[in-house]
Amino acid sequence: MSIDSSAAPAAEPHPRLLVQKFGGTSVAKDELREVAASRVLEARARGFCPVVVVSAMGRSGDPYATDTLLGLIGPAKPSPNRDLIAAVGELISAAVFAELLVKWGAKAQALSGGQAGIIVDDRWGDAQILEVRPERLIDLVNQGIIPVIAGFQGVTPAGAVATLGRGGSDLSAVALGGALKADGVEIFTDVSGVMSGDPRRVVGVHAVERITYEEMTELAAHGAKVMHHKAAAWALQTKTPYAVKGLSTNQGTLVDDTVPIDRDRPVTGIAAIHDLAFVHMLLGEIEDRGQMAKLELEIFGRLANRGISIDLINVNRAGVFFAVESPNLSVVREELRELNMAIRVRQSCAKLSIVGAGMRGTPGVMYRVVQALEAMGVEIIHSTDSNITISILVREEEAAKAEQAIHDFFHLEGEPL
């Protein structure tokens, strides 16, 4: 039997890559790191080539937590020095975790974010990812080595270490997953997935089995702590599927765009942001649209230049309305005092955001929200909405009651946690 020497050689099978991210609480103690390491080896046993991303170990007060390390230099403006020490916790965590895998018989190598190919700009403390160069990771995987990457960080084109902001390890994992064209990304945390509400305040919440990219992005942006909002937005943009899973249960929520939309259940979940102040700037006798536009630019420009983020923005003939985090209220007053406008402030507010892809094109959802809150005697101070999100401002002392009312009204209850 002759062999056709011109035939192309058989292509080597592409490795099934799986990015697994373990947060600070998942690597804080020896026994938790062992559970996390078992998740990595289980994935390998299922035929995946794991790529691991870790956060710093523990929370503030723990010796190698990010806040503890930053405490060594005290209050400081964002700078290369501050970012360098902020990145140390993840480096320690990566080395410790890689050595645990080695002790258990695996080949593993710890890497900084820069060594893993994450290239960022130099916005210290809040760097943006410019690109991901995954070649080194692919080379390690092909050698049978498990890369263990320090999350929350990258390297600038000039070679400086820069950090991605709070919760940035989620972003590291999703960005690496997209660049590697991984089969999936698993975000391990201390809760078993994305909850329909905050279990600390709402009775009957449950882990949502599946959720769309857009829903997860909205929930994360409006206060759900289970996923970093930048990571959710990155996954939405790049269509990188991921799962949010409990470390102990290995169960959780799948996030992708294959979720069927149920018009009979338009709401998927509720998120909350607390300790807000509601600001109303009276426009007085201003009628000219051009003059109003100029004033709006002045107001928003002043706040942007001071780095003040505002929310629930509305502008009409009654004035300019927005919410701001209470600690920033003094800066808002300072900046707007020169405009010689009357300002009314309502403090101790909370924003509740009701999110669901089924809202799009479904009439009457806002009406039902109002019904639910009116039945409980909760005042709606202000509201805004988009295609899949309705946000309402309520008094802080009524926030928990309002969350429970909405959760019950839309029948989001599951098995008690």
C-alpha positions in Angstrom: 0.0 0.0 0.0 1.6 3.3 -1.1 1.5 6.4 1.0 0.7 9.8 -0.5 3.6 11.9 0.7 1.9 15.0 -0.5 -1.0 14.6 2.0 -1.0 17.2 4.8 0.1 15.8 8.2 -2.7 15.3 10.7 -3.3 18.4 12.8 -2.5 18.0 16.5 -5.7 18.2 18.6 -6.3 21.6 20.1 -6.1 21.5 23.9 -9.4 22.1 25.7 -8.5 25.1 27.8 -10.4 26.1 30.9 -9.6 29.2 32.9 -10.4 28.9 36.6 -10.3 31.9 38.9 -10.2 31.7 42.7 -11.1 34.7 44.8 -9.5 35.9 48.0 -11.8 33.9 50.3 -11.2 30.8 48.2 -7.4 30.9 48.8 -7.4 32.4 52.3 -6.7 29.3 54.3 -4.8 26.0 53.8 -8.0 23.9 53.7 -9.7 26.3 51.2 -6.6 26.2 48.9 -6.8 22.5 49.0 -10.4 22.5 47.8 -9.5 25.0 45.1 -6.5 22.8 44.0 -8.9 19.8 43.8 -11.1 21.8 41.5 -8.1 22.3 39.2 -7.1 18.6 39.2 -10.8 17.6 38.7 -10.9 19.8 35.6 -7.7 18.1 34.3 -9.2 14.7 35.0 -12.2 15.7 32.8 -9.8 16.4 29.9 -9.3 20.1 30.3 -6.0 22.0 30.4 -6.5 24.3 33.3 -5.2 27.9 33.4 -5.5 29.3 36.9 -6.0 32.9 38.1 -5.8 33.8 41.8 -6.6 36.8 43.9 -4.6 37.8 47.0 -5.2 35.6 50.1 -7.9 36.8 52.4 -9.4 40.2 53.3 -8.2 43.3 55.0 -6.2 42.4 58.2 -5.0 39.1 56.8 -1.2 39.4 56.3 -1.0 39.2 52.5 -4.3 40.8 51.6 -4.2 43.8 49.3 -5.5 46.3 51.8 -3.1 45.1 54.4 -0.1 45.6 52.1 -1.4 49.0 51.1 -1.5 49.9 54.7 2.3 49.6 54.8 2.6 52.8 52.8 -0.5 54.5 54.2 -2.7 57.0 52.2 -1.1 57.7 48.9 -2.2 59.0 45.5 -2.3 56.4 42.6 1.2 55.9 41.4 3.6 53.2 40.1 4.8 52.6 43.7 1.3 52.1 45.1 0.4 49.7 42.2 3.6 47.7 42.8 2.8 47.0 46.4 -0.9 46.4 45.6 0.1 43.7 43.2 2.3 41.8 45.7 -0.6 39.9 47.3 -1.6 38.2 44.1 2.1 37.2 43.4 2.4 35.6 46.8 -0.9 33.8 46.2 0.1 32.5 42.8 3.4 31.1 44.1 1.8 29.4 47.1 -1.0 27.9 44.9 1.4 26.7 42.2 3.6 25.0 44.9 0.5 23.2 46.3 -0.3 21.8 42.9 3.4 20.7 42.6 3.2 18.9 45.9 0.1 17.1 44.7 2.0 15.8 41.7 1.1 18.3 39.0 3.5 20.6 37.0 2.6 24.2 37.7 4.3 27.6 37.3 3.3 30.9 38.9 3.3 34.0 36.7 2.7 37.6 37.2 0.0 39.2 35.1 2.6 40.7 32.8 4.4 37.4 32.4 1.0 35.9 31.4 0.8 38.5 28.6 -1.7 41.0 30.0 -0.7 44.4 28.6 -2.3 47.5 30.2 -2.1 51.3 30.2 -0.7 53.4 33.0 -3.9 54.5 34.7 -2.5 53.6 38.1 -5.0 51.8 40.3 -7.6 51.5 37.5 -5.6 50.3 34.5 -7.3 49.3 31.3 -6.3 46.2 29.3 -4.8 47.1 26.0 -4.2 43.5 24.7 -3.5 40.0 25.9 -0.6 38.0 24.4 -1.3 34.4 25.4 1.7 32.7 23.6 3.6 31.9 26.8 0.5 30.4 28.4 -0.1 28.2 25.4 3.6 27.1 25.4 3.3 26.1 29.1 0.0 24.2 28.5 1.6 22.3 25.6 4.4 21.3 28.0 1.8 19.9 30.4 2.4 22.8 32.9 -0.5 24.5 34.7 0.0 28.2 34.6 -1.1 29.9 37.9 -1.5 33.7 37.2 -1.6 36.6 39.6 -4.8 38.3 38.9 -5.7 42.0 39.2 -2.6 43.2 37.3 -0.7 43.6 34.1 2.3 45.3 32.7 2.5 48.6 30.8 4.3 48.9 27.5 7.1 50.6 29.4 7.4 47.6 31.8 5.7 48.9 34.9 3.3 46.9 37.0 -0.2 48.4 37.0 -3.4 47.1 38.7 -6.9 46.8 37.3 -9.0 48.1 40.2 -11.0 46.4 42.9 -12.2 42.9 41.8 -9.8 43.0 38.9 -8.9 39.3 39.1 -12.3 38.5 37.5 -11.3 40.8 34.6 -7.9 39.0 34.3 -9.7 35.6 34.1 -12.3 36.7 31.5 -9.7 38.5 29.4 -7.4 35.5 29.4 -10.3 33.2 28.6 -11.2 35.3 25.6 -7.6 35.6 24.3 -7.0 31.8 24.7 -10.3 31.0 23.1 -10.9 28.8 26.1 -13.8 26.4 26.3 -15.0 28.3 29.3 -14.1 30.4 32.4 -15.1 29.4 35.9 -15.2 32.1 38.6 -15.1 30.5 42.0 -16.5 32.4 44.9 -18.1 31.7 48.4 -21.6 31.6 47.0 -23.1 29.1 44.6 -23.7 31.4 41.7 -25.7 34.6 40.9 -28.5 35.1 43.3 -31.9 36.5 42.6 -31.4 38.9 45.5 -29.1 39.6 48.3 -29.5 36.7 50.8 -28.4 38.9 53.7 -31.6 41.0 53.2 -34.1 38.9 51.1 -35.8 35.7 52.2 -36.2 33.0 49.6 -33.4 33.9 47.1 -32.0 31.3 44.9 -29.1 30.8 42.5 -30.1 31.5 39.0 -29.2 28.6 36.8 -28.5 30.5 33.6 -28.4 34.2 32.8 -27.5 36.3 29.7 -24.3 38.4 29.3 -26.4 41.5 29.3 -28.3 40.6 32.5 -25.1 39.8 34.3 -23.5 43.0 33.2 -26.5 45.0 34.4 -26.6 43.3 37.8 -22.8 43.7 38.3 -23.0 47.4 37.4 -25.9 48.0 39.8 -24.4 46.4 42.9 -24.3 42.6 42.6 -20.9 41.7 44.2 -20.6 38.2 42.8 -19.0 39.4 39.6 -16.8 42.5 38.8 -18.7 44.8 36.5 -15.7 45.3 34.2 -15.3 41.6 33.8 -19.0 41.2 33.0 -18.8 44.0 30.4 -15.6 42.4 28.8 -17.4 39.0 28.5 -20.4 40.7 27.0 -18.2 42.5 24.4 -16.1 39.4 23.5 -18.9 36.8 24.0 -16.7 34.8 26.4 -18.9 32.3 28.2 -18.3 31.8 31.9 -19.8 30.4 35.0 -20.0 31.8 38.6 -19.6 28.8 40.9 -19.4 28.1 44.6 -16.0 26.7 45.7 -17.5 24.2 48.1 -20.5 23.0 45.9 -18.9 23.4 42.4 -22.4 24.5 41.3 -23.5 27.8 40.1 -24.7 30.0 37.2 -23.8 29.8 33.5 -23.5 33.1 31.7 -23.9 33.1 28.0 -26.3 34.1 25.2 -28.2 30.9 24.8 -30.7 31.5 27.6 -34.3 31.3 26.4 -36.3 34.5 27.3 -39.4 33.8 29.4 -41.9 36.7 29.0 -44.0 35.3 31.9 -41.0 35.9 34.2 -39.5 39.2 33.0 -37.4 39.8 36.1 -34.3 37.7 36.7 -32.8 39.4 39.8 -32.4 42.5 42.0 -29.3 44.3 43.0 -28.8 47.2 45.4 -26.4 50.1 46.1 -26.6 51.7 49.5 -25.5 55.0 51.1 -26.5 57.4 48.3 -27.6 61.0 48.4 -30.1 62.4 45.9 -29.3 65.8 44.5 -31.9 68.1 42.9 -30.5 71.3 41.3 -33.3 73.8 40.5 -33.0 75.6 37.2 -35.2 78.5 38.2 -36.3 80.7 35.4 -34.1 79.2 32.7 -36.2 78.5 29.6 -33.7 78.7 26.7 -32.7 75.2 25.6 -29.2 76.4 24.7 -28.6 78.0 28.0 -29.9 74.8 29.8 -27.5 72.7 27.7 -24.6 74.9 28.6 -25.4 74.7 32.3 -25.7 70.9 32.1 -22.2 70.7 30.6 -20.9 72.9 33.3 -22.5 70.7 36.1 -21.4 67.4 34.7 -18.0 68.7 33.6 -17.1 69.9 37.1 -18.1 66.6 38.6 -16.2 64.6 36.0 -13.1 66.6 36.5 -13.2 65.8 40.2 -13.7 62.1 39.5 -17.2 62.0 40.9 -19.4 59.3 39.5 -23.1 60.1 39.4 -26.1 57.9 38.7 -29.9 58.0 38.1 -29.4 61.2 36.0 -32.5 63.1 34.8 -32.7 66.6 33.3 -36.0 68.4 32.7 -37.6 71.7 33.3 -37.9 71.0 37.0 -34.1 70.8 37.2 -31.1 68.4 37.2 -31.4 65.3 39.2 -28.8 62.7 40.1 -27.6 60.3 42.8 -24.1 60.3 44.3 -22.3 58.2 46.9 -22.8 59.9 50.2 -19.0 60.3 50.9 -18.7 62.4 47.8 -21.5 64.7 48.7 -19.2 67.4 50.2 -17.2 67.5 46.9 -20.4 67.9 44.9 -21.5 70.8 47.1 -18.1 72.4 46.8 -18.0 72.2 43.0 -21.6 73.3 42.4 -21.7 76.1 44.9 -20.2 78.6 42.4 -23.0 78.1 40.0 -25.3 80.0 42.3 -28.2 77.5 42.0 -30.5 76.3 44.6 -29.6 72.7 45.6 -31.8 70.3 47.5 -30.3 67.1 48.9 -32.0 64.0 50.2 -29.6 61.8 52.1 -29.8 58.1 53.3 -31.1 56.6 50.1 -30.6 53.3 48.4 -30.9 52.3 44.7 -32.6 49.1 43.8 -32.2 47.8 40.3 -34.6 45.2 38.8 -33.0 43.4 35.9 -34.4 40.9 33.4 -34.0 40.3 29.7 -37.7 39.4 29.6 -38.5 43.1 30.3 -37.6 44.0 26.7 -40.9 44.4 24.9 -43.0 43.3 27.8 -45.5 46.0 28.9 -46.4 46.9 32.4 -43.3 45.9 34.3 -42.8 49.3 35.8 -46.5 49.4 36.8 -46.0 46.1 38.6 -42.9 47.5 40.5 -45.0 50.4 41.6 -47.8 48.1 42.7 -45.5 46.0 44.8 -43.9 49.0 46.6 -47.2 50.8 47.0 -48.7 47.8 48.7 -45.8 47.9 51.3 -46.0 51.7 51.7 -42.6 52.3 50.2 -42.0 55.7 48.6 -40.3 55.8 45.2 -38.1 58.9 45.3 -36.9 58.7 41.8 -36.6 56.2 39.0 -34.9 55.6 35.6 -35.1 52.7 33.2 -33.4 51.1 30.2 -34.3 48.1 28.0 -33.7 45.4 30.7 -33.3 47.4 33.9 -35.5 49.5 36.1 -33.7 51.5 38.9 -35.6 53.1 41.7 -34.4 55.2 44.6 -35.9 54.6 48.0 -35.2 55.6 51.6 -32.4 53.5 53.1 -34.5 52.4 56.0 -37.1 51.0 53.5 -34.6 49.3 51.1 -34.8 45.8 52.6 -38.6 45.9 52.7 -38.7 47.1 49.1 -36.3 44.4 47.9 -38.4 41.7 49.6 -41.6 43.1 48.1 -40.3 43.1 44.6 -38.7 39.7 44.9 -42.0 38.3 46.2 -44.2 40.1 43.7 -42.3 38.7 40.7 -42.1 35.2 42.2 -38.3 35.0 42.2 -38.4 32.8 45.3 -36.5 29.5 45.3 -35.4 27.0 47.9 -34.4 28.9 51.1 -30.7 29.2 51.5 
